[in-house]
Amino acid sequence: MTKERTSALQIERRYAVLQSSSCVADCTTYGLASIFLTYCGLSNTSIGYTTAAAAILSIIMQLTISNYSDHHAAMPIRRIAAAMNLLLAVCSAILAPMLLPAVLMASVFAVAMATDCSLYSINNALMMQYMNVGIPVRYGWPRGVGSLCYALAAYILGLAIDCWSPALLMKGCLAFSAAAFAASLWMPDPTRCAGRPLQATQKTHTTTTVQMLRGNRPLALFLLACILVGSGQSVCSLFLVRVVENLGGTGSQVGIAMLIQSGVELPAMCLSPLLLRKFRPGKLLAISFSCYAVKILLIALCGNLTMLFVIMFFSIFCFGIYGVASVLFVNEIVGADEKTRAQSLVNLCFMRGIGGIIGNACSGILLDQVGLHSLLYICFAVSAAGALLFIFSVSHYGKRQYRERHLSMEG
């Protein structure tokens, strides 16, 4: 085994530790947000508004951080990740005693949730920084390990909530965000691993984001599809607890559903390299978005908890494929000086960005006004619209690629 490969494996292992601790902290905030905020005394509508506010704040955070990173290319992203984990730990320490009034609890929680959501793209960018200096690290299996830890944490926390109370969630967040803080600093310096400065990989942006979107119709349609599908999936994340309760379940059953939903992501992410050898990322994303819509429809038709648990296995075709295929699809359709911005836009449009803002706010209102089943069918229609839009986008992009190849052969 070469020295370069050994170095890559060391980075992957440390990144798996970072993803594991970060994903468990994510489970205590984003994953079980509805349970904690209900315990704080908030209604479904208020929960929707709180999480939508968190998504807006997350967008502001990500745009600010990406702008700072662009102007300070030598700054290792691991330090930014460490600072964000420290902020998350401080917020959870404030929330853990459960001493604040409901409004202040919701406000601090919104900051914690926004920080947690921002860490998702920061952790992705951290791994890309090693790739950008030529280190052949793999993203799939460390991220899959993180998903597995998320799933196990959801199951254990579901049981713990039934035995004690949702108040323990913030104590768990404090512990694992502190662990993620240490793991971020444990990641090696990319410049020392590669033996060359990060500035060598930075490119000057020659187009604005608006120009990039106007000149790249497939990217614009993909982002719009992400917003629609992300909006439609809010019920499977924020209000999954309401689905379980409607079927007669408790916190432990919520944990089991989340265990299955997130646990199947690991094999999917590990198999993604094999799938990508046979199928282009665009086709895999078309399958993923379609499965997101089908999953919502099956949940709407679900009659008992056993059926719900079986449906959760369908997630292997959803985020399990989306997580890797989306990154590669965007890299295919944008220019070399647009890749980082395009990846950020995808994160800002899906479930933890604009899609989350629209989906969480509307779902909370609709849940109180029209009920769970009507909400599920509305979410299915929105997700299906996003899937169809993306299929059109892939078709348009495929035809354009064919024309370009044909013209180049004739030339």
C-alpha positions in Angstrom: 0.0 0.0 0.0 1.4 3.4 -1.0 2.1 6.2 1.4 -0.5 8.3 -0.5 -3.1 5.6 -0.1 -2.4 5.2 3.6 -2.8 8.9 4.1 -6.1 8.8 2.3 -7.4 6.0 4.5 -6.3 7.8 7.6 -8.3 10.9 6.5 -11.3 8.7 5.7 -11.3 7.1 9.1 -11.0 10.4 10.9 -13.8 11.8 8.7 -16.0 8.8 9.6 -15.5 9.7 13.3 -16.4 13.3 12.5 -19.5 12.3 10.5 -20.6 9.8 13.2 -20.5 12.3 16.0 -22.0 15.1 13.9 -24.8 12.8 12.7 -25.8 11.8 16.2 -25.9 15.5 17.2 -28.0 16.1 14.1 -30.4 13.4 15.2 -31.0 15.1 18.6 -31.8 18.4 16.9 -33.0 18.1 13.3 -34.2 14.5 13.5 -36.2 14.7 16.6 -37.0 18.4 16.5 -40.8 17.9 16.5 -40.7 15.8 19.7 -38.5 18.3 21.6 -40.5 21.4 20.5 -43.8 19.7 21.4 -42.3 19.0 24.8 -41.5 22.7 25.0 -45.2 23.4 24.5 -45.3 24.5 20.8 -48.2 23.7 18.4 -47.7 22.1 15.0 -48.0 25.5 13.4 -45.4 27.0 15.8 -43.1 24.0 15.2 -43.3 24.6 11.4 -42.5 28.3 11.9 -39.6 27.6 14.2 -38.0 25.1 11.8 -38.6 27.4 8.8 -36.9 30.2 10.7 -34.0 27.8 11.4 -33.8 27.0 7.7 -33.7 30.7 6.8 -30.9 31.3 9.3 -29.1 28.3 8.0 -29.1 29.8 4.5 -27.7 33.1 5.8 -25.0 31.1 7.7 -24.0 29.0 4.7 -23.8 32.0 2.4 -21.8 34.0 4.9 -19.4 31.1 5.6 -18.9 30.2 1.9 -18.2 33.9 1.1 -15.7 34.0 3.9 -14.1 30.7 2.8 -13.8 32.0 -0.8 -11.9 35.1 0.4 -9.7 33.2 2.8 -8.6 30.2 0.7 -5.8 29.2 3.1 -8.2 28.7 6.0 -8.7 25.0 6.6 -12.5 24.2 6.6 -11.9 21.9 9.6 -11.4 25.1 11.8 -14.8 26.5 10.5 -16.4 23.1 11.3 -14.9 23.2 14.8 -16.2 26.7 15.4 -19.7 25.7 14.2 -19.7 22.6 16.5 -18.7 24.8 19.4 -21.6 27.1 18.7 -24.0 24.1 18.6 -22.6 22.8 21.9 -23.2 26.3 23.5 -26.8 26.3 22.3 -27.5 22.8 23.6 -25.9 23.7 26.9 -28.4 26.6 27.2 -31.3 24.4 26.3 -30.4 21.4 28.4 -31.7 22.7 31.8 -35.1 23.5 30.2 -35.3 26.7 32.2 -36.2 29.2 29.5 -39.8 30.3 28.5 -41.2 28.5 25.5 -40.5 31.5 23.1 -36.9 31.7 24.1 -36.5 27.9 24.0 -37.8 28.0 20.4 -35.5 30.9 19.5 -32.3 29.2 20.9 -33.4 25.9 19.3 -33.7 27.7 15.9 -30.1 28.9 16.2 -29.0 25.4 17.2 -30.9 23.8 14.3 -29.6 26.3 11.8 -26.0 25.6 13.0 -26.6 21.9 12.7 -28.1 22.2 9.2 -25.1 24.4 8.1 -22.7 21.8 9.3 -24.0 19.4 6.7 -22.6 21.4 3.8 -19.5 22.4 5.8 -18.6 18.8 6.5 -19.1 18.0 2.8 -16.9 20.9 1.8 -14.2 19.7 4.3 -13.8 16.5 2.4 -13.8 18.2 -1.0 -10.8 20.3 0.3 -8.7 17.1 0.4 -9.9 16.1 -3.1 -9.0 19.6 -4.4 -5.4 19.1 -3.5 -5.2 15.7 -5.2 -5.7 13.3 -2.2 -7.8 10.3 -3.4 -10.2 10.2 -0.5 -13.6 8.5 -0.7 -16.7 10.2 0.5 -19.2 7.4 0.4 -18.4 5.0 3.2 -17.5 7.5 5.9 -20.8 9.3 5.2 -22.6 6.0 5.2 -21.1 5.2 8.7 -22.5 8.6 9.8 -25.9 7.6 8.6 -25.7 4.3 10.4 -24.8 6.0 13.7 -27.7 8.4 13.1 -30.0 5.5 12.7 -28.8 3.7 15.8 -29.0 7.0 17.8 -32.6 7.5 16.6 -33.6 4.0 17.9 -31.8 4.4 21.3 -33.1 7.9 21.8 -36.6 6.8 20.9 -36.5 4.2 23.7 -34.9 6.7 26.1 -37.6 9.3 25.5 -40.3 6.8 26.4 -38.4 5.9 29.6 -37.5 9.5 30.6 -38.4 12.6 28.7 -37.4 14.6 25.5 -35.4 16.9 27.8 -32.4 14.5 27.5 -32.1 15.3 23.8 -30.2 18.5 24.4 -27.8 16.7 26.8 -27.1 14.3 24.0 -26.6 17.1 21.6 -24.1 18.8 24.0 -22.1 15.6 24.3 -21.9 14.7 20.6 -21.4 18.3 19.3 -18.4 18.5 21.7 -17.2 15.2 20.3 -17.6 16.6 16.7 -15.7 19.7 17.8 -12.7 17.5 18.8 -13.1 15.4 15.7 -13.0 18.5 13.5 -9.7 19.6 14.9 -8.4 16.0 14.6 -8.7 16.1 10.8 -5.3 16.7 9.3 -4.3 20.0 7.5 -4.9 19.5 3.7 -1.8 21.5 2.8 0.5 19.3 4.9 -1.1 16.1 3.5 -0.7 17.3 -0.1 2.6 19.3 0.3 1.2 22.2 -1.6 -0.9 25.3 -0.7 -4.7 25.4 -1.1 -4.5 28.6 -3.1 -3.2 26.6 -6.1 -6.6 25.0 -6.4 -8.7 28.1 -6.1 -10.2 29.7 -9.3 -11.5 33.1 -9.8 -15.2 33.3 -10.4 -15.8 34.7 -13.9 -19.6 34.6 -13.7 -22.1 35.6 -11.1 -24.5 33.1 -9.6 -27.4 34.6 -11.6 -25.4 34.3 -14.8 -24.5 30.8 -14.0 -28.1 29.8 -13.6 -29.3 31.7 -16.7 -26.7 30.0 -18.8 -27.3 26.5 -17.4 -30.9 25.4 -17.7 -30.3 21.8 -16.4 -28.8 23.2 -13.2 -31.7 25.7 -12.7 -34.3 23.0 -13.3 -32.4 20.6 -11.0 -32.4 23.2 -8.2 -36.1 23.9 -8.7 -36.8 20.1 -8.5 -34.7 20.0 -5.3 -37.0 22.7 -3.8 -40.2 20.9 -4.8 -39.0 17.4 -3.6 -37.5 18.9 -0.5 -40.7 20.7 0.4 -42.7 17.5 -0.2 -40.5 15.5 2.1 -40.9 17.6 5.2 -43.5 15.3 6.6 -41.0 12.4 6.5 -38.5 14.3 8.6 -40.1 17.0 10.8 -43.6 15.4 11.3 -42.7 11.7 11.1 -43.7 11.5 14.8 -47.2 12.5 13.8 -47.4 9.7 11.3 -46.3 7.2 14.0 -48.7 8.6 16.6 -51.6 8.4 14.1 -50.8 4.7 13.8 -50.8 4.2 17.5 -47.1 4.4 18.1 -44.9 6.2 20.7 -41.3 7.6 20.8 -39.7 4.1 20.6 -41.6 3.4 17.3 -40.4 6.8 16.0 -36.9 5.6 16.8 -37.4 2.3 14.9 -38.8 4.1 11.8 -35.8 6.5 11.8 -33.4 3.6 12.4 -34.7 1.9 9.3 -35.0 5.1 7.2 -31.4 6.2 7.9 -29.8 2.7 8.4 -30.5 1.7 4.8 -28.5 4.7 3.5 -25.1 3.0 4.4 -25.4 0.0 2.0 -26.8 2.4 -0.7 -23.9 4.8 -0.4 -21.4 1.9 -0.4 -23.0 0.5 -3.6 -23.2 3.9 -5.3 -19.7 3.5 -7.0 -21.0 0.2 -8.5 -24.2 1.8 -9.7 -22.4 4.8 -11.1 -20.3 2.5 -13.4 -23.5 1.4 -15.1 -25.7 4.4 -14.8 -25.1 8.1 -15.1 -25.7 10.3 -12.0 -28.7 12.0 -13.7 -30.5 8.7 -14.2 -29.9 7.7 -10.6 -31.2 11.0 -9.4 -34.4 10.5 -11.5 -34.9 7.2 -9.8 -34.2 8.7 -6.4 -36.7 11.7 -6.8 -39.3 9.3 -8.2 -38.9 7.0 -5.2 -39.2 10.0 -2.8 -42.7 10.6 -4.3 -43.7 7.0 -4.2 -42.6 6.7 -0.6 -44.9 9.6 0.5 -47.8 8.0 -1.4 -47.2 4.6 0.4 -47.1 6.3 3.8 -50.4 8.0 3.0 -51.9 4.6 2.2 -50.3 2.9 5.2 -52.6 1.3 7.7 -50.4 0.1 10.6 -46.9 0.4 12.1 -45.6 -2.8 10.5 -46.4 -1.5 7.0 -44.8 1.8 7.9 -41.6 0.1 9.0 -41.6 -1.9 5.7 -42.1 1.4 3.7 -39.1 2.9 5.5 -36.8 0.4 3.8 -37.8 2.2 0.6 -35.4 5.0 1.7 -32.5 3.0 0.2 -33.6 4.4 -3.1 -34.1 7.9 -1.8 -31.3 9.7 0.1 -29.2 6.6 -0.1 -28.8 7.3 -3.9 -29.3 11.0 -3.8 -26.5 11.7 -1.4 -23.7 10.6 -3.8 -25.4 11.0 -7.2 -26.4 14.7 -6.6 -22.7 15.7 -6.0 -21.5 14.0 -9.1 -24.4 15.2 -11.3 -23.7 18.8 -10.4 -20.0 18.3 -11.1 -21.0 17.0 -14.6 -23.1 20.0 -15.6 -21.2 23.0 -14.4 -17.9 24.6 -15.3 -14.6 24.2 -13.3 -15.0 27.6 -11.7 -18.6 27.0 -10.7 -18.5 23.6 -8.9 -18.2 24.9 -5.3 -21.0 27.4 -5.7 -23.2 24.9 -7.5 -22.8 22.4 -4.6 -23.7 25.1 -2.1 -26.8 26.0 -4.1 -28.0 22.3 -4.0 -27.6 22.2 -0.2 -29.5 25.5 0.0 -32.4 24.3 -2.1 -33.1 20.8 -0.7 -34.7 19.8 2.6 -32.4 21.8 4.8 -32.7 25.0 2.8 -35.4 26.6 0.7 -37.3 23.3 0.4 -37.3 23.0 4.2 -38.4 26.6 4.7 -41.5 26.1 2.4 -42.2 22.5 3.5 -41.9 23.0 7.3 -43.9 26.2 7.4 -46.7 24.9 5.2 -46.8 21.4 6.7 -47.2 22.8 10.2 -50.2 25.0 9.1 -51.7 22.3 6.9 -51.4 19.7 9.6 -53.4 21.8 12.0 -55.9 22.9 9.3 -56.6 19.9 7.1 -55.2 16.9 9.0 -52.4 14.4 8.4 -53.8 12.4 5.5 -54.6 15.4 3.4 -51.1 16.8 4.1 -49.5 13.5 2.9 -51.4 13.6 -0.4 -50.4 17.2 -0.9 -46.7 16.3 -0.2 -47.0 13.5 -2.7 -48.3 15.8 -5.4 -45.5 18.3 -4.7 -42.8 15.6 -4.7 -44.1 14.0 -7.9 -44.0 17.4 -9.6 -40.4 17.8 -8.6 -39.5 14.3 -9.9 -41.2 15.0 -13.3 -39.4 18.3 -13.6 -36.1 16.7 -12.9 -36.8 13.9 -15.5 -37.4 16.7 -18.0 -34.2 18.3 -16.9 -32.2 15.1 -17.4 -33.8 14.6 -20.8 -32.9 18.1 -21.9 -29.3 17.8 -20.7 -28.9 14.4 -22.4 -30.1 15.7 -25.7 -27.8 18.7 -25.4 -24.8 16.4 -24.6 -25.7 14.3 -27.7 -25.8 17.3 -30.0 -22.4 18.6 -28.6 -20.8 15.2 -29.1 -22.3 14.9 -32.6 -21.0 18.4 -33.7 -17.6 17.7 -32.3 -17.4 14.4 -34.2 -18.4 16.2 -37.4 -15.8 18.9 -36.8 
